[in-house]
Amino acid sequence: MNWKSVEDLKTQLMQTGRMKVVLGEKDIVRLIEQLNKDKRAIDTPREELRYIEGLFNLPLGFIESFKVIPKPGSEKCECGRVPTALDIVYSAFSKQIHPRELIRDTLIGVTNIFEAAKDGRTGECLSCGRPVVMFSYWTNSYAYA
């Protein structure tokens, strides 16, 4: 695929009838760089990255960055928590939306995956369980946007 922006990549992917694609190393790096420029992006705090690593038996410090862009209204939960990637990952893990091995492999970066987002993904606030919606989230080898 030849793309210039995240929206361009998303459009091209959807035109093929797919929502997910494996990207080469240069493309995933370029995609992450573009996503990192979004001013709405929220960094997941280091202690929450360590929590994710613990859930999936990853070495401490393995996940260097995991950012999210919340849907308007989900930037801060009613309980006061600022939702992060931990809310999405923990929801997928605890509700068995994806097998543990798939989540772990995605975090490790076995394959560079891009998933096109339509309406965002809903998770639950880790503190109170209220729904939080993320338009996008990404780490070093995975992006949902």
Long-range contacts (C-beta under 8 A, 24 or more apart in sequence): 1-27, 3-27, 5-34, 6-31, 6-34, 6-35, 6-145, 9-114, 9-116, 10-116, 10-117, 10-145, 13-114, 13-116, 14-116, 18-116, 19-115, 19-116, 19-118, 20-113, 20-114, 20-115, 20-116, 21-113, 21-114, 22-111, 22-112, 22-113, 23-112, 23-113, 23-114, 24-112, 25-112, 27-112, 28-112, 28-114, 28-140, 28-141, 28-143, 31-114, 31-138, 31-143, 31-145, 32-138, 32-140, 32-143, 35-67, 35-136, 35-138, 35-143, 35-145, 36-67, 38-69, 38-136, 40-69, 40-70, 41-67, 41-68, 41-69, 42-67, 42-68, 42-69, 42-70, 42-75, 42-82, 42-83, 42-84, 43-67, 43-84, 44-68, 44-84, 44-85, 44-86, 45-84, 48-84, 48-85, 48-86, 49-86, 51-86, 52-85, 52-86, 52-89, 52-90, 52-107, 55-89, 55-90, 55-93, 56-100, 56-103, 56-104, 56-107, 57-104, 58-104, 58-107, 58-108, 62-107, 62-108, 63-107, 63-139, 63-140, 64-140, 65-139, 65-140, 66-137, 66-138, 66-139, 67-137, 67-138, 67-139, 68-134, 68-136, 68-137, 69-134, 69-135, 69-136, 69-137, 69-145, 70-132, 70-133, 70-134, 70-135, 71-120, 71-133, 71-134, 71-135, 73-133, 74-132, 74-133, 74-134, 77-125, 77-127, 77-128, 77-130, 77-132, 78-128, 78-130, 79-125, 79-127, 79-128, 79-130, 80-127, 81-125, 81-126, 81-127, 81-128, 83-123, 83-125, 83-126, 83-132, 83-134, 85-137, 85-139, 86-126, 87-123, 87-124, 87-125, 87-126, 87-132, 87-134, 88-121, 88-123, 88-134, 88-137, 90-123, 90-124, 90-126, 91-122, 91-123, 91-124, 92-123, 106-141, 106-142, 107-139, 107-142, 108-141, 109-139, 109-140, 109-141, 109-142, 110-141, 111-141, 112-141, 112-142, 113-141, 113-142, 113-143, 114-142, 114-143, 114-144, 114-145, 115-143, 115-144, 115-145, 116-145, 117-144, 117-145
